[in-house]
Amino acid sequence: MEQRKHWWNGKWGRLARKDVYLRTSGDQWYVEQRAGGTDGSSHFFEYDSEDAAIDMVRALLNGPDDWRELSVRPPTR
């Protein structure tokens, strides 16, 4: 699975931090919504197209948080 994008709400701490990830594997697209950092809880969404996955990302990023996109390193070969 390849991670394509990562967004963070800019807040630190287990109670405040939120992350959204966009990943792909083959023809499938995956969105992960995580609350609470690496040890937090996640919800996963699966899509057949990039457009549908991006629509979900936009919906998840909508709100009062100051979301910022974090860079993703290209895969090493």
N, C-alpha and C positions, 0 to 999 in steps of 0.2 A: 504494500500500500504506500502510495506517495502522498506526502503532505504538500498541498499547493499554497494554502494561505492560513494565516493565524491572526486573530484579532484578540485584543485584551482591553478590558474596560478601564485600565489605568489605575486600579485600586489594589493596594497591598492588603494582605491578611486573609485568613481563611474565610471569614464571614463576608467579606466585600468583593473578593476577586472573582471575575468571570472571564472565561475564554470561549472563543468559537473557532473551530478548525474546519477547513475544507480539505478533503482528501479524495483521492481517486485510486481505483484499482480496476484495470481493464476498462470495461464500458460502464462501470458503476461509479457513482459519486456518493460521498458520505459527508455528513455534517455532524460534528460533535459540539454540543453545548455543555460546558463544564462550569460548575460553581464550586468555589472553595479551593482552587489550586490543584496541585498534583494529587493530593489525597481526597479531593472533593468528589462530588457525585456528577455523573454525566448522563445526558440523554443523547441517543444516536438516531439519525434520520438517514435513510437510504433512498437514492434517486437514480433513475435511468438516464438522466441528462444533466449536463453542467448547468443549463439555464434554470432547471427546477431547483437544483441545489443552491445556486446563487440567490434565487428568490427567497429560499428559506433563510439564508445568511442575512439578507437585507431585513427580513422580518425580525430576526433575533437581535440585530444591531439597532433596531428602531427603539428609541426611548431616551431617557435622561442621561445615561452614562456617556462619558467622553471616550468612545471607542477609538483605538489606534491599531493600525495594521502593523504587525511585526514581520520583519523580513524572515524568509525561509531560505535556508542554505540549499543549494542544489545538491542532489544526491552524489555521493562520491562513487567513482567507478574503479 
